[in-house]
Structure formats: structure tokens, C-alpha cells
């Protein structure tokens, strides 16, 4: 990489704060000053590359994938650039996508070399979508579809380059402090911008996590807790306790169409959830009583009463132990059985918007009448498919 390129990147970052990062190191030739090889031609521009020592195109397919800061290195200084950069793969065959997602960095098989929290970047050229010269005549469209589907199956977060760099900059800016052996976590935002959508992983066992007198209830995979939005200069203190609350909880991770920004159980008994949503997305709220009725108010819609759904797998329905294996407590998980409020959150078609959801349990005195009204509104079954 020419030093002039690093200087140009440095100048760009200094003069345009909107730019979070580039993709400069994704695809390049190895260049060394002082070595002339005019016989090597660029496969992209068709021009002679006069200082190339290795004509092979270099892409970081296996190994470590993670955004990084390019560094200015001279005899006078060593300084990381403000912006981010990354490697990526493009227009790859499906089997190469599997190799990349495998995340293995050792050439020796059988060793534990998988790194956590990898960032796997892919580029797609629409003009080659049906080009028969690529991927055995299938072009690049099938590849990008496969990469997305496999990422969703692997429960990866799917993001644009800008979203990725913003997330990296936000995590880099936050200040974390641990107390009580990691059971109390203070997170501070020292910047002049609002930071939201951040998640912390707690590897110690816990039953609930609290912010003051309010419980934070977006806990994915039993460990990943969504932080409340942090205003400039603000901080939040999380307390992880072994006690389990009898209140709704969201175990569903954020998706590419619905991001949980804040979810908490208030001291008033109400559950409040703030999401960023694009188009129409499902949201599952667990930790509810299947015999109860809940009042749900989604921003922009009239409030309505809902009865929790109870879904059982075929294995649970056929198992003789299913009735005996029911665990106690609203948040207790029974293998093969899910009890939840089935919500449908509607945003705008082409952009993300915020929606606030408020959930409160109907009082026992009103439950019977609310159930009757809900069931009366269900259309009768006619046996006909329309």
C-alpha cells in the first residue's frame, strides 16, 4: 500500500467528520518501493505496476476478520487514523462463504482456533448477478442470497458498512467499570453524541439485571443484555442479581429489521419496550401467564387486549412427561413449550422508525370479560379455504 494513500486517508478523516471509515485494504497488491518490475500489469486498470513484488491479488479469506484502524508509521511518529477499515470477500462461491463463516485461523485441523465476535464482510456486484463466467454459470446473485441466509441461520447480526463502523466507534468510545466481581457494571458515554443499541455480555450466572428500581428485560441467549440509550455524558449502572422476577422478558435477539433499543419493567408494573423497526416485524414477549390477559399499546395504534399464545413442539405433544415437566414461575422455560405474547410491530417501508410498546396485565376482575370479548371477535371456522 502506497504511503500516499495513508496520507490521503488521514487528510479525509481530518476534514470530513461524517466519514466513519473506508474499505481501502480489502483488495490490493503488495507494493515495495525501490523494486521495479514493469512486466506486471494490473488486472483492474490494465496499467503497468512498476513497484510490485507480488502480483497475486490478496484477500483475507480465512483467519482474523475484524475492523481495524490503519496506522501512520514514519520515522517521526506512530499514530492510528480515526477511521475504520476492513478486509472483505466478494462474489465468492458458496463453499467459500462457509469457510469464511467457519472463522478458523489455524492451518492445523482439530485445534480450537475459532475467534469470538468475528466480523465477516462480503461485497456484491449487481452487474455480475447473472454473469455465467462466475460460480459455475450461476453468477453472483445466488452467492449473496446464500451468504445472507447462512448468516441468519447462524444468528449473525447483518449490517451495512456504515452501521458496522458506527457500532465499532460507539463501543470504542464507551467506558466500562466493573465492581463486585463483575456483578455491577457502570457504562459511561463520554462523547457528545447519543449512543444506543449497545449490548453487554455477562458471563456470570444471573437471574435478573437492574437499572435502579427498574429491571432491564431484553436478555438474549441468557447472557446478552441491551443497554438503555446513553445521552452525551450520561452513564448507567447495571446490577446483576440471582433473583428472578415474575414479569415479561424478551429473549429474542435483535434482527436486521427490528432492533431493541430499551426494554424494562417499571416499578408501576408496566413493561415498556422501545424498538427501531423497518417494515413489519414479529416480536415475542415471554414471561407471561397463559391464563392471563394483557393490555398492549403499540405506538400509533389503538390499545388492545391479548391472550398469550402457548406453542408446543411435536416432541412435547407426544411426550408422556410433558405435563409433569412443566416448570414453575412465569419465566421458567419448559423444554418444547413456549408461552408468549405474539406482537406485530409495523414501521415504515424504506427506513427505520422508533416505536414504543407498553404492556400491562389486566386485573383479575376484568380478565374473564376481556377473554370473552377476544374470543367473540375471532371469526368462526367454516372449514373452507378462501
PLY file of the C-alpha trace (Angstrom):
ply
format ascii 1.0
element vertex 386
property float x
property float y
property float z
element edge 385
property int vertex1
property int vertex2
end_header
0.00 0.00 0.00
1.47 3.35 -1.04
2.22 5.73 1.86
0.49 8.46 -0.12
-2.75 6.51 0.29
-2.41 6.60 4.08
-1.76 10.35 3.92
-4.86 10.84 1.76
-6.98 8.85 4.20
-5.61 10.90 7.10
-6.48 14.14 5.30
-10.00 12.88 4.52
-10.72 11.92 8.14
-9.45 15.29 9.39
-11.61 17.30 7.01
-14.87 15.33 6.99
-16.08 14.06 10.40
-19.08 12.35 8.77
-16.85 9.64 7.32
-16.57 6.74 9.75
-14.29 4.50 7.71
-13.30 3.16 4.31
-12.66 -0.14 2.60
-9.14 0.58 1.37
-7.35 -2.59 2.41
-9.89 -5.02 1.08
-8.22 -5.86 -2.20
-4.73 -4.87 -3.12
-1.31 -5.76 -4.50
1.77 -5.98 -2.33
3.96 -2.99 -3.20
7.55 -2.30 -2.21
9.40 0.90 -3.03
12.69 0.60 -4.87
11.91 -2.65 -6.69
10.93 -2.21 -10.34
9.03 -4.90 -12.22
7.43 -3.32 -15.30
6.30 -6.70 -16.63
3.43 -6.91 -14.10
0.13 -5.44 -15.29
-2.91 -4.52 -13.19
-5.90 -6.77 -13.79
-8.23 -3.87 -12.96
-6.74 -0.83 -14.74
-4.59 -2.61 -17.33
-1.64 -0.37 -16.45
1.87 -1.39 -15.54
2.52 -1.71 -11.81
6.15 -0.63 -11.61
6.86 -1.40 -7.97
5.05 -4.68 -7.41
6.85 -7.55 -5.70
3.88 -9.95 -5.52
1.37 -9.91 -8.36
-1.18 -12.10 -6.63
-4.35 -10.35 -5.51
-4.55 -10.51 -1.73
-7.83 -11.09 0.09
-8.10 -12.20 3.72
-10.42 -15.17 3.23
-9.58 -17.32 6.27
-8.15 -16.03 9.53
-8.96 -12.99 11.62
-11.78 -10.75 10.41
-12.27 -7.57 12.38
-12.37 -3.83 11.60
-9.14 -2.02 12.43
-7.56 1.44 12.40
-4.89 2.00 9.73
-1.68 3.39 11.21
0.62 6.19 10.09
4.15 4.88 10.66
7.12 7.12 9.89
10.49 7.88 11.44
8.82 10.77 13.26
5.54 9.28 14.53
3.28 6.28 15.03
-0.40 7.23 15.01
-3.65 5.33 14.35
-6.10 7.01 11.99
-9.51 7.99 13.30
-11.49 5.95 10.78
-12.01 2.22 10.44
-11.03 -0.15 7.68
-11.65 -3.81 6.96
-10.96 -6.76 4.71
-13.69 -8.46 2.72
-14.51 -11.20 0.27
-16.55 -10.62 -2.87
-18.52 -12.63 -5.42
-17.44 -15.84 -3.72
-18.58 -19.40 -4.26
-20.98 -20.76 -1.59
-18.35 -23.14 -0.21
-16.03 -20.17 0.36
-18.81 -18.44 2.32
-18.93 -21.48 4.60
-15.15 -21.31 5.04
-15.31 -17.64 5.97
-18.13 -18.15 8.49
-16.18 -21.06 9.97
-13.72 -18.48 11.25
-10.79 -20.88 11.58
-7.35 -19.29 11.64
-5.04 -22.30 12.02
-3.75 -24.47 9.21
-3.77 -27.49 11.50
-7.13 -29.23 11.76
-8.61 -30.24 15.11
-7.38 -27.27 17.15
-9.63 -24.75 18.89
-8.81 -21.73 16.73
-12.24 -20.12 16.33
-12.22 -16.49 17.46
-15.29 -14.94 19.06
-17.21 -11.99 17.64
-15.77 -12.11 14.16
-16.86 -9.62 11.52
-17.37 -11.22 8.12
-17.64 -8.78 5.22
-18.91 -9.53 1.72
-19.26 -7.37 -1.37
-21.74 -7.96 -4.17
-21.53 -6.66 -7.74
-25.10 -6.41 -9.17
-23.78 -6.19 -12.74
-22.48 -9.75 -12.32
-25.73 -11.13 -10.89
-26.34 -13.36 -13.92
-22.85 -13.40 -15.39
-22.14 -17.02 -16.46
-18.40 -16.57 -16.04
-18.75 -16.75 -12.24
-19.74 -19.55 -9.85
-20.15 -22.24 -12.49
-22.53 -20.19 -14.58
-24.76 -19.02 -11.74
-23.42 -15.50 -11.41
-23.23 -13.68 -8.08
-26.89 -13.38 -7.05
-27.08 -16.92 -5.66
-23.90 -16.31 -3.69
-25.17 -13.22 -1.92
-28.51 -14.89 -1.15
-26.70 -17.86 0.33
-24.41 -15.61 2.39
-27.42 -13.79 3.88
-29.43 -16.95 4.57
-26.47 -18.70 6.20
-25.78 -15.60 8.32
-29.39 -15.57 9.54
-29.24 -19.28 10.29
-26.02 -18.69 12.24
-27.72 -15.83 14.17
-25.26 -13.24 12.94
-26.06 -9.55 13.03
-26.46 -8.34 9.43
-25.41 -4.72 8.95
-24.25 -2.24 6.37
-20.68 -0.98 6.43
-21.81 2.32 7.96
-23.75 0.54 10.73
-20.74 -1.65 11.45
-18.32 1.27 11.71
-20.76 3.25 13.87
-21.13 0.28 16.21
-17.33 -0.07 16.42
-16.88 3.65 17.13
-19.58 3.53 19.83
-18.04 0.55 21.62
-14.61 2.14 21.40
-15.95 5.34 22.97
-17.84 3.77 25.90
-16.07 3.45 29.26
-16.77 0.28 31.28
-16.10 -0.15 35.00
-16.67 -3.38 36.96
-17.38 -3.78 40.67
-18.39 -6.62 42.97
-16.57 -9.19 40.88
-18.36 -8.15 37.71
-21.90 -8.17 39.15
-22.09 -4.39 38.96
-21.23 -2.75 35.64
-21.02 1.00 35.05
-21.12 2.18 31.43
-20.34 5.82 30.64
-20.74 7.77 27.41
-18.03 10.47 27.39
-18.85 11.64 23.85
-21.05 14.50 22.63
-23.39 12.13 20.75
-26.20 9.80 21.80
-25.25 6.11 21.80
-27.92 3.41 21.62
-28.43 -0.21 20.72
-25.37 -1.40 22.67
-25.20 -4.83 24.31
-23.07 -6.21 27.15
-22.36 -9.89 27.73
-22.49 -11.18 31.30
-20.66 -14.48 31.69
-21.52 -14.89 35.34
-24.83 -16.62 36.14
-27.65 -14.20 36.99
-31.42 -14.19 37.34
-32.18 -10.54 36.54
-30.44 -7.25 35.78
-31.47 -3.89 37.22
-31.04 -0.20 36.44
-32.05 1.50 39.67
-35.55 0.27 40.58
-36.33 -0.86 37.03
-35.45 -4.25 35.55
-33.90 -4.46 32.09
-35.68 -7.29 30.30
-34.00 -7.71 26.89
-31.70 -10.65 27.63
-30.76 -12.72 24.57
-29.33 -16.22 24.95
-29.31 -15.81 28.72
-26.26 -13.53 28.66
-26.54 -10.54 26.27
-28.22 -7.54 27.90
-29.28 -4.46 25.92
-28.10 -1.20 27.46
-30.51 1.73 27.71
-29.76 4.62 25.32
-26.98 6.83 26.68
-27.19 10.59 26.25
-23.94 12.60 25.88
-22.05 12.46 29.16
-24.53 10.05 30.76
-23.85 6.76 32.50
-25.82 3.71 33.52
-25.19 1.28 36.39
-26.29 -2.31 35.93
-26.76 -4.66 38.89
-26.89 -8.39 38.19
-28.77 -10.33 40.88
-29.54 -14.05 41.31
-33.27 -13.43 41.88
-35.74 -13.97 39.05
-38.62 -11.52 38.63
-42.16 -12.57 37.75
-42.55 -10.21 34.81
-42.37 -10.24 30.99
-38.99 -10.75 29.33
-37.65 -10.59 25.77
-35.30 -13.42 24.84
-35.49 -12.78 21.11
-32.26 -11.20 19.77
-32.46 -8.04 17.69
-32.74 -8.75 13.98
-31.89 -6.90 10.78
-35.45 -5.48 10.74
-36.12 -4.91 14.46
-33.60 -3.59 16.99
-34.50 -3.41 20.67
-33.24 -0.05 21.97
-34.64 -0.19 25.51
-36.77 -2.76 27.31
-37.61 -2.52 31.01
-40.16 -3.49 33.63
-41.21 -0.36 35.51
-41.90 -0.11 39.22
-45.56 0.62 38.33
-45.94 -2.90 36.94
-45.95 -1.77 33.31
-43.49 -3.14 30.75
-42.11 -0.57 28.28
-40.22 -1.53 25.14
-38.65 0.84 22.61
-37.63 -0.61 19.25
-36.27 0.62 15.94
-38.20 -1.13 13.19
-38.36 -1.21 9.40
-41.45 -2.65 7.69
-43.48 -5.21 9.70
-41.59 -7.43 12.17
-42.58 -10.01 14.80
-41.73 -9.56 18.47
-42.07 -12.32 21.05
-42.54 -11.30 24.70
-42.18 -14.24 27.09
-42.57 -14.48 30.86
-46.36 -14.09 30.66
-49.15 -16.01 32.37
-51.03 -18.21 29.85
-54.19 -17.79 31.94
-53.94 -14.01 31.96
-54.90 -11.18 29.61
-52.57 -8.31 28.76
-53.28 -4.80 27.57
-50.86 -3.95 24.74
-50.43 -0.46 23.33
-48.16 -0.07 20.29
-47.32 3.50 19.33
-49.55 4.71 16.51
-52.19 2.00 17.11
-55.17 1.76 19.48
-54.61 -0.36 22.62
-55.93 -3.91 22.57
-56.20 -6.95 24.82
-54.18 -10.09 24.03
-54.18 -13.62 25.38
-50.73 -15.25 25.46
-50.03 -17.99 22.91
-48.81 -21.39 24.03
-46.86 -23.29 21.37
-45.66 -26.86 21.84
-43.37 -28.82 19.59
-44.41 -32.22 18.23
-41.94 -33.86 20.60
-43.55 -32.12 23.58
-47.05 -33.09 22.43
-46.07 -36.76 22.06
-44.00 -36.92 25.23
-45.66 -38.57 28.21
-43.58 -36.38 30.50
-44.69 -33.05 29.04
-47.31 -32.36 31.72
-45.04 -33.39 34.56
-42.08 -31.41 33.23
-43.78 -28.01 33.43
-41.55 -25.69 35.46
-42.92 -23.17 37.95
-42.63 -19.41 37.55
-43.62 -17.17 34.66
-40.10 -17.07 33.26
-39.36 -20.75 33.79
-38.64 -22.49 30.49
-40.24 -25.83 29.73
-38.49 -27.87 27.01
-40.61 -27.84 23.86
-43.10 -25.26 25.17
-43.14 -21.50 24.62
-45.58 -19.08 26.27
-45.51 -15.60 24.78
-47.34 -12.52 23.57
-47.28 -12.57 19.77
-46.76 -8.95 18.71
-46.52 -7.50 15.21
-44.63 -4.20 15.07
-45.15 -2.11 11.93
-42.64 0.52 10.82
-42.15 2.36 7.57
-41.32 0.57 4.35
-37.94 2.07 3.48
-36.48 3.39 6.72
-36.20 2.62 10.43
-38.51 4.40 12.86
-38.89 4.15 16.63
-41.95 2.54 18.17
-42.81 2.32 21.88
-44.75 -0.71 23.18
-46.47 -0.67 26.57
-47.69 -3.89 28.18
-49.72 -4.26 31.39
-51.60 -7.22 32.80
-55.36 -6.85 33.09
-56.67 -7.08 36.66
-58.21 -10.42 37.72
-61.64 -8.78 37.97
-61.53 -7.79 34.29
-59.83 -10.91 32.91
-62.94 -13.03 32.30
-64.79 -10.27 30.42
-61.68 -9.45 28.36
-61.28 -13.12 27.35
-64.91 -13.32 26.27
-64.54 -10.18 24.12
-61.36 -11.51 22.49
-62.93 -14.89 21.68
-66.12 -13.28 20.40
-64.08 -11.28 17.89
-62.46 -14.41 16.39
-64.14 -15.31 13.06
-65.93 -18.69 13.15
-64.27 -21.64 11.45
-66.12 -22.68 8.31
-63.78 -25.39 7.05
-63.40 -23.50 3.77
-60.13 -22.13 2.47
-60.56 -18.68 0.93
0 1
1 2
2 3
3 4
4 5
5 6
6 7
7 8
8 9
9 10
10 11
11 12
12 13
13 14
14 15
15 16
16 17
17 18
18 19
19 20
20 21
21 22
22 23
23 24
24 25
25 26
26 27
27 28
28 29
29 30
30 31
31 32
32 33
33 34
34 35
35 36
36 37
37 38
38 39
39 40
40 41
41 42
42 43
43 44
44 45
45 46
46 47
47 48
48 49
49 50
50 51
51 52
52 53
53 54
54 55
55 56
56 57
57 58
58 59
59 60
60 61
61 62
62 63
63 64
64 65
65 66
66 67
67 68
68 69
69 70
70 71
71 72
72 73
73 74
74 75
75 76
76 77
77 78
78 79
79 80
80 81
81 82
82 83
83 84
84 85
85 86
86 87
87 88
88 89
89 90
90 91
91 92
92 93
93 94
94 95
95 96
96 97
97 98
98 99
99 100
100 101
101 102
102 103
103 104
104 105
105 106
106 107
107 108
108 109
109 110
110 111
111 112
112 113
113 114
114 115
115 116
116 117
117 118
118 119
119 120
120 121
121 122
122 123
123 124
124 125
125 126
126 127
127 128
128 129
129 130
130 131
131 132
132 133
133 134
134 135
135 136
136 137
137 138
138 139
139 140
140 141
141 142
142 143
143 144
144 145
145 146
146 147
147 148
148 149
149 150
150 151
151 152
152 153
153 154
154 155
155 156
156 157
157 158
158 159
159 160
160 161
161 162
162 163
163 164
164 165
165 166
166 167
167 168
168 169
169 170
170 171
171 172
172 173
173 174
174 175
175 176
176 177
177 178
178 179
179 180
180 181
181 182
182 183
183 184
184 185
185 186
186 187
187 188
188 189
189 190
190 191
191 192
192 193
193 194
194 195
195 196
196 197
197 198
198 199
199 200
200 201
201 202
202 203
203 204
204 205
205 206
206 207
207 208
208 209
209 210
210 211
211 212
212 213
213 214
214 215
215 216
216 217
217 218
218 219
219 220
220 221
221 222
222 223
223 224
224 225
225 226
226 227
227 228
228 229
229 230
230 231
231 232
232 233
233 234
234 235
235 236
236 237
237 238
238 239
239 240
240 241
241 242
242 243
243 244
244 245
245 246
246 247
247 248
248 249
249 250
250 251
251 252
252 253
253 254
254 255
255 256
256 257
257 258
258 259
259 260
260 261
261 262
262 263
263 264
264 265
265 266
266 267
267 268
268 269
269 270
270 271
271 272
272 273
273 274
274 275
275 276
276 277
277 278
278 279
279 280
280 281
281 282
282 283
283 284
284 285
285 286
286 287
287 288
288 289
289 290
290 291
291 292
292 293
293 294
294 295
295 296
296 297
297 298
298 299
299 300
300 301
301 302
302 303
303 304
304 305
305 306
306 307
307 308
308 309
309 310
310 311
311 312
312 313
313 314
314 315
315 316
316 317
317 318
318 319
319 320
320 321
321 322
322 323
323 324
324 325
325 326
326 327
327 328
328 329
329 330
330 331
331 332
332 333
333 334
334 335
335 336
336 337
337 338
338 339
339 340
340 341
341 342
342 343
343 344
344 345
345 346
346 347
347 348
348 349
349 350
350 351
351 352
352 353
353 354
354 355
355 356
356 357
357 358
358 359
359 360
360 361
361 362
362 363
363 364
364 365
365 366
366 367
367 368
368 369
369 370
370 371
371 372
372 373
373 374
374 375
375 376
376 377
377 378
378 379
379 380
380 381
381 382
382 383
383 384
384 385
